[in-house]
Amino acid sequence: MSQAAAFLLTPSGVCYDSTSFRVGATTPAMPHPARDFEGFIAKGSPEERLLSLIDFARLPRHIAIIMDGNGRWARMRSLPRVAGHRAGIAAVRDVVETSARLGCQVLTLYAFSLENWKRPRPEVDMLMDLLREYLRKELRTLQENNIAFNVIGRVDELSPAVRSELQGGMEATRGNTGLLFNIALSYGGRAEIVDAVNRILAERGRSGAARAPVDEAKFASFLYTAGQPDPDLLIRTSGEMRISNFLLWQIAYAEIWVTETLWPDFRRRELLQAVIDYQKRDRRYGRVGSEPEPVSLSPGKVTA
Ligand code: FPP
């Protein structure tokens, strides 16, 4: 059985799997109070102008990003693919810190899918090494920014060395109350749903609980993201119009924002632009728009 199917829910509501990985971390009850951009965003810069356009009362609570285009970034420079992944770390660093300073509750980065295991072994090994290196180098910044680090995915498929490094990062930042930073690793959206179903079945087998129907809230509580708000904003880089098996359940109502920019070139300026565009969207959740109802419909008027 996948390790992801054997979680324990602690009294605090935080989920741990059988090896103490935090997979369903609770989110901070209060919005992040610090909006300190001093020394982070230069006075008079385009970023400062973008910042002034953001309504902090309507931030996306959860931003999810499909980081794509590392390979193309490298190919355009006649570099090996792994050089693109290495260059992508600077974008990760910038986006994590910007999200924390903005006051978002959750940021989820899609770093390695279950399908990515089919890539050449040297590329997979290098990606895993990069992750470990990132954590070692960034732990201090995560702490300074009150960021809690978390991993979602089938962590049992990662090597013991990688798991131990990730576990160390999670334990060290567990008490942080600002941004919850999820890295999706060995992750697949369909696999997450299958894992949730198996966990529900296992729980029923253990407790002999009555076979009450499972509703949406109950089902979501068995996902890796249990206790977290669903993504409000889904960003994808490199211009591809695909979901790629990412957070399939959770993005039901997410606003999608796609940029042609390749991931290694993505920075806070585009993140701020994505948030501004998100705030201009009319989120209807299947209802009619937020504009006043027309008194009488003129021919051809679309209302939903
Ligand atoms: C997609 O680009 C990107 C990945 C599969 C890996 C992303 C990983 C990183 C940015 C580094 C490590 C991450 C963290 C969170 C520390 P691609 O290789 O599919 O690009 P292509 O479509 O242009 O070939």
Residues whose N, C-alpha, C, O or C-beta is under 5 A from the ligand:
A	BS01	FPP	M67 D68 G69 N70 G71 R72 W73 H85 G88 I89 V92 L109 Y110 A111 L130 L131 Y134 I183
